[in-house]
Each structure stands twice: as structure tokens, then as C-alpha cells.
């Protein structure tokens, strides 16, 4: 309990500090925050789920806005931004608790306590609990998904394995509704498991259960999107814009969505009227423009991939306004050792079985994803929580949990 209390205090304090340093009259530092905030207010008021206009009905998946809507219903639609920062702090504490539980499942109680303290105080994790962004509520569901997948591998009875896998799929679905980038993790990791895991039959059973849970969780969103746009939309209609942000003549690895207005004007000039298909057609226009440019410029795509790789694993913030000496020193002093210990854990524990491999796969997955799309150290932080499991085991000199592991790499 002390670990969770310290984790909450650190995140709430960081939220107050962050809010105080913003310019007077400014609610948010990140542009994404405003869209989540307004969509949450719309849901709380029973208004259409759209951002600023009917042509933006599938801008964001509804996971985080639903949490904000619940907050607005409880405290009122005029709730202060600090209330949302406290909500993020609570989500961050949930992630700390789940990391400890997952570590105990894989290793022992001492390693679990160390993992709890690492994630409670690690600056990257604390910062996620201070922002009005989707990373904070995403992390508990991501950790729960990974831990349940590992637990399904450790269960010997098929019915129990399938039930736990179904729960893991539901957790993955909730994580995807908060952060759409998680959608492809299951097929990515299952493909690797089928290639390298000796227990392929068990992994196929787990994959079936997780897929069923994922589909069940996402189905209402899919049906709503089909009704709103006339097309199947798996997550959002921001894929085209996000890809063009990362692969285009003006791409430099960071995010700059100023080009969207040009594509909107171009679409209107082409005679595409506003309506249910406008948002879908706009997404497709940007998607194809990005793919066409990438196909014509493979050397630049490779160069951008390296730039994005260095941005996501940079030792200090890429944003110039966040590069103060104190911030740099704090990140270097904590991120470097955690990453090094995590990599030692990868080398030491991966041979123990698939549940241990799952602790470092998010780092690979997010890296591959963001060398294509835009990149920032913000996108590595969920993966660092998973690596903390292995880092804590290294520090503890941990032994394997006595529960038998069915899957062996």
C-alpha cells in the first residue's frame, strides 16, 4: 500500500507542477488533449460523438473520452483540468499495482516490490500520470493483457487457458479503444510465438481466445463506425493523417499536422461534399498520398526510420522546451539504468519461456510502429513499464515463480 500511496502522491504532485508551468489561460500543452477533453464533454452531455464538426466523427477511439465523460458526469461538465490529471494519476497507480502483480506471477515477492518502487517513481511513468493523454489509462490494460497472456501459458487445463485468454483479449480490446496502436500487437506477437514457441497448439488456443475477446470488445465501435461512415473502420480515420505525418515530403520524425488543411481544401476542390463519407475519403486521400511518396523515395524512408528510432530511444526529450538541465539529468539518471537492467533481463530470462518474452515484446512492437509513424520518447513509456518487470528481477536476483510454465521458447 505504501508503494501505491507514493505513486499517487508523485503523480498528483507532478500534475500540479505541470499545470502551474503552463502559460496563463492555457489548459493543455499537447494538442491531442483538447480533442479528448471535448469528446468527453460531448459524451457526458449526450451530444453526437464528433470533434468540432460532423466531418470528424471517427477522429478518436472512445476509450479515454468515455473515462473523461464519467468524470464529467460525477463532478460536472465544468470540471477543472486538474481533475483529469488526478484521473490520470489514479490510472498510473493502477499500472503500478498491475506491474507488481505481473512480476510476482513471473518471479517472486521481492522482485514484485522492487518493480513496484521502480514504476512508482520512474519519471517517465510519473509524467504519464500527469498529462491529459491516453497513455495513462492505456497502460493498466496493456499490462493486464500481457500478464493474462502469460498466465494462460502457465495454465495446464485447456478450459482455464481459453477463459484466461478470453479475458486477455478483452483487456487488449479495452487497451485498443484507448490507444488504437495496440490493435496489431496480438497478430504481431502470435506470429512470433508460432515461429519460436514449441507449444504451438497452446498458443493457437490462446490466440483464438484473445481474438474472440478483442473482437467482442471492438464490435460495438465497428458497428457504430459503419453506420456513421458507410465503411468498416477498425480504429479511427486518423491513420492516413498519421501515416502522412511520418512519411511525406515534409516529414522529419516529429509531428506536424499542418498539412491536413491542404488536403481538406484539395478534397473540397475535387467536389467531395461534406457528409458521412467525407472523413473516410479524406483519410484515404492522405493514406494513398503517403504510400505513393514512400514508394518513390525509399532512401528517405530509411533515413526517416533511423531518425525516428533515435527519437523514441533518446536519452532526453526531443522537445526543446523540455530540455532543461534538471530534466535532462533526471532522465539520464533513471532511463539509462532502467533500460540497461531491462536488457540484462531480456538476455537472462527470455529462455525461461514465452511469459517472460512478453515483457520485452512491447518495446520491439512500439519501435517498429514508430519508425513508420512519428516518434517521440512519449511512445516508449508504456514499454518501459513492461521492461521494469525484467529490470526488477535482475536487481532482486529473482527466481522463477513456482507455477509451472507450459510454454517454452
Buried (B, 14 or more C-beta within 10 A) or exposed (E): EEBBEBBBEBBBEBBBEBBEEEEEEEEBBBEBBBBBBBBBBBBBEEEEBBBEEBBBBBBBBBBBBBBBBBBBBEEEEEBEBBBBBBBBBBBBBBBBBBBBBBBBBBBBEBBBBBBBBBBBBBBBBBBBBBBBBBBBBBBBBBBBBBBBBBBBBBBEEEEEBBBBBBBBBBBBBBBBBBBBBBBBBBEBBBEBBEEEBEBBEBBEBBBBBBBBBBEEBBEEBBEBBEEBBEBEBBBBBBBBBBBBBBBBEEBEBBBEEEBBEEBBEBBEEEEBEEEBBBBBBBBBBBBEBBBEBBEEBEEBBEEBBEBBBBBBBBEBBBBEEBEEEEBBEBBEEBBEEBBEBBBBBBEBBBEBBBBBBBBBBBBBBBBEBBBBBBBBBBBBBBBBBBBBBBBBBBBBEBEBBEEEBBBEB
